[in-house]
Amino acid sequence: MSRRPSLFRAVGNKFFAGLLILVPIVITIQAFWWLFILVDDFSRPLARRLVDREIPGVGFAMTLALVWLIGLLFSAGPLRRLLDGLEELLEHIPMVGVVYSTTKKVFEGFGNLRSSDAFKRFVLARLPGRTTPGFLTGSFSLEQPDGSASTLCTVYIPTNHLYVGDVVVLPEKDVIETDLSVEDGISIVLSAGASVPERIGVDRS
């Protein structure tokens, strides 16, 4: 009987890991399909007008070419700086900026758990009147005018959905690092706490 909770937790973790893999794929396919329909509706009449007949696959080919061209143009150089400027502009628009920047950060964090932009650890954050689960995203040193410095941590706190939440800045002492993996933390959040293990250790490494 003692092995059942750990077995259920392992199965649940793999299930939610599958979701994290599947959801971005589905979103990408949906976005590509929407783009294909848009480009195909434009390219088919254009091809008929230019060569007086339909060209099979022209919409798909133009969609691939468009995606590749955008990647080529906006990955570096002046257009990359323009894209960065547009993102910075979006982040300064009330409400829109909060949603955009948070969603982007979260998808980067969940998109590749081994990348430098991923969530570092599953933690417990001490907030006024409560302690809440969250994901450590980074830390920095806050320097005072007198030369003293203190370490602060940035923690992502999921709210009513895994992909929507708040970024809070806390003193290092108010961030309890646990021995649970990020995948374990995702499972706990998505299950509304139902999958929390009977024991959670404090990571002192």
C-alpha positions as CSV (number, residue, x, y, z in Angstrom):
1,M,0.0,0.0,0.0
2,S,2.8,2.4,0.7
3,R,4.0,2.2,-2.9
4,R,0.6,3.2,-4.3
5,P,0.9,7.0,-3.8
6,S,4.3,7.1,-5.4
7,L,3.0,5.0,-8.3
8,F,0.0,7.2,-8.8
9,R,2.3,10.3,-8.6
10,A,4.7,8.8,-11.2
11,V,1.8,8.0,-13.6
12,G,0.4,11.5,-13.0
13,N,3.7,13.2,-13.6
14,K,4.2,11.3,-16.9
15,F,0.6,12.3,-17.9
16,F,1.2,16.0,-17.3
17,A,4.6,15.7,-18.9
18,G,2.8,14.4,-22.0
19,L,0.4,17.4,-21.9
20,L,3.3,19.8,-21.8
21,I,4.7,18.1,-24.9
22,L,1.4,17.8,-26.7
23,V,-0.1,21.2,-26.0
24,P,2.6,23.3,-27.8
25,I,2.5,20.8,-30.7
26,V,-1.3,21.2,-31.0
27,I,-1.1,25.0,-30.8
28,T,1.7,25.0,-33.4
29,I,-0.4,22.8,-35.8
30,Q,-3.5,25.0,-35.2
31,A,-1.5,28.2,-35.9
32,F,0.1,26.6,-39.0
33,W,-3.3,25.5,-40.3
34,W,-4.8,28.9,-39.8
35,L,-1.8,30.5,-41.6
36,F,-2.1,27.9,-44.4
37,I,-5.8,28.7,-45.0
38,L,-5.0,32.4,-45.0
39,V,-2.1,32.0,-47.5
40,D,-4.0,29.5,-49.6
41,D,-7.0,31.7,-50.0
42,F,-4.7,34.4,-51.3
43,S,-2.3,32.3,-53.4
44,R,-4.8,30.2,-55.3
45,P,-6.6,33.2,-57.0
46,L,-3.2,34.8,-57.6
47,A,-1.8,31.6,-59.3
48,R,-5.0,31.3,-61.4
49,R,-4.6,34.9,-62.5
50,L,-0.9,34.5,-63.4
51,V,-0.9,31.2,-65.1
52,D,-4.6,30.9,-65.9
53,R,-4.9,27.6,-63.9
54,E,-4.6,26.3,-60.4
55,I,-1.3,24.9,-59.2
56,P,-1.6,22.0,-56.7
57,G,0.2,22.6,-53.5
58,V,1.0,26.3,-54.1
59,G,-0.7,27.4,-50.9
60,F,1.3,24.8,-48.8
61,A,4.6,25.8,-50.5
62,M,4.0,29.5,-50.0
63,T,3.1,28.9,-46.4
64,L,6.4,27.1,-45.8
65,A,8.3,29.8,-47.7
66,L,6.6,32.5,-45.7
67,V,7.4,30.9,-42.3
68,W,11.0,30.3,-43.4
69,L,11.4,33.9,-44.7
70,I,10.0,35.3,-41.4
71,G,12.4,33.2,-39.4
72,L,15.3,34.3,-41.7
73,L,14.5,38.0,-41.6
74,F,13.5,38.4,-37.9
75,S,16.2,36.1,-36.3
76,A,18.9,38.7,-36.6
77,G,19.8,42.2,-37.8
78,P,17.6,45.3,-38.0
79,L,14.3,43.3,-38.2
80,R,15.2,41.4,-35.1
81,R,15.7,44.7,-33.3
82,L,12.4,45.9,-34.7
83,L,10.7,42.7,-33.3
84,D,12.3,43.3,-29.9
85,G,11.1,46.9,-30.0
86,L,7.5,45.7,-30.8
87,E,7.7,43.2,-27.9
88,E,8.9,46.0,-25.6
89,L,6.0,48.2,-26.8
90,L,3.5,45.4,-26.1
91,E,4.9,44.9,-22.6
92,H,4.3,48.6,-21.8
93,I,0.6,48.5,-22.9
94,P,-1.6,48.2,-19.7
95,M,-3.1,44.7,-19.3
96,V,-1.8,43.6,-22.7
97,G,1.8,43.8,-21.6
98,V,1.1,41.8,-18.5
99,V,-0.6,39.0,-20.4
100,Y,1.9,39.0,-23.2
101,S,5.0,39.0,-21.1
102,T,3.7,36.5,-18.6
103,T,2.4,34.1,-21.3
104,K,5.7,34.3,-23.2
105,K,7.8,33.7,-20.1
106,V,5.6,30.7,-19.1
107,F,5.7,29.1,-22.5
108,E,9.5,29.6,-22.6
109,G,9.7,28.0,-19.2
110,F,7.5,25.0,-20.0
111,G,8.7,24.7,-23.5
112,N,12.1,23.4,-22.6
113,L,12.7,22.5,-19.0
114,R,16.4,22.1,-19.6
115,S,17.0,25.5,-21.2
116,S,18.4,28.5,-19.5
117,D,15.0,30.2,-19.7
118,A,13.2,27.3,-18.0
119,F,11.9,27.3,-14.5
120,K,14.7,26.5,-12.1
121,R,13.0,24.8,-9.2
122,F,9.6,24.1,-7.7
123,V,9.4,26.2,-4.5
124,L,7.2,27.3,-1.7
125,A,6.9,31.1,-1.5
126,R,6.1,32.8,1.8
127,L,3.6,35.6,1.0
128,P,1.7,37.8,3.5
129,G,-0.7,35.5,5.3
130,R,0.0,32.4,3.2
131,T,2.6,30.1,1.7
132,T,2.0,29.2,-1.9
133,P,3.6,26.8,-4.5
134,G,5.5,28.4,-7.3
135,F,8.4,28.1,-9.7
136,L,11.8,29.8,-9.2
137,T,12.7,31.7,-12.4
138,G,15.8,33.6,-11.3
139,S,17.5,35.7,-8.7
140,F,19.4,39.0,-8.5
141,S,21.3,41.2,-6.1
142,L,19.6,44.4,-5.0
143,E,22.1,47.0,-4.1
144,Q,21.3,49.8,-1.7
145,P,22.6,53.4,-1.8
146,D,24.8,52.6,1.2
147,G,26.6,49.8,-0.7
148,S,24.8,46.9,1.1
149,A,23.2,44.3,-1.0
150,S,20.6,41.6,-0.6
151,T,19.6,38.6,-2.8
152,L,16.0,38.6,-4.1
153,C,14.3,35.8,-6.1
154,T,11.7,36.0,-8.8
155,V,9.0,33.4,-8.5
156,Y,6.2,32.6,-10.9
157,I,3.0,31.9,-9.0
158,P,0.2,30.2,-11.1
159,T,-3.2,31.6,-10.3
160,N,-6.4,30.3,-11.8
161,H,-4.6,28.4,-14.6
162,L,-1.1,27.0,-15.1
163,Y,-0.4,29.4,-18.0
164,V,-1.7,32.4,-16.2
165,G,-0.1,33.8,-13.0
166,D,1.9,36.4,-11.3
167,V,5.7,37.1,-11.0
168,V,6.6,38.0,-7.4
169,V,9.9,39.2,-6.1
170,L,10.8,37.9,-2.6
171,P,13.8,37.9,-0.3
172,E,15.8,34.7,-0.6
173,K,14.8,33.6,2.9
174,D,11.1,33.6,1.9
175,V,11.7,31.2,-0.9
176,I,11.8,27.5,0.3
177,E,13.4,25.3,-2.3
178,T,12.0,21.8,-2.2
179,D,13.4,18.4,-3.4
180,L,10.5,18.1,-5.9
181,S,11.1,18.4,-9.6
182,V,9.5,21.0,-11.8
183,E,7.4,18.2,-13.3
184,D,6.2,17.3,-9.7
185,G,5.3,20.9,-9.2
186,I,3.3,21.0,-12.4
187,S,1.4,17.9,-11.3
188,I,0.5,19.5,-8.0
189,V,-0.7,22.7,-9.6
190,L,-2.8,21.0,-12.3
191,S,-4.3,18.6,-9.8
192,A,-5.3,21.5,-7.5
193,G,-3.0,20.1,-4.8
194,A,-4.5,16.6,-4.9
195,S,-1.3,15.0,-6.1
196,V,0.9,16.5,-3.3
197,P,3.1,13.8,-1.8
198,E,3.0,12.9,1.9
199,R,6.5,14.2,2.4
200,I,8.3,17.2,0.8
201,G,11.9,17.8,1.7
202,V,13.7,21.1,1.8
203,D,16.6,21.2,-0.7
204,R,19.7,22.7,1.0
205,S,22.0,22.3,-1.9
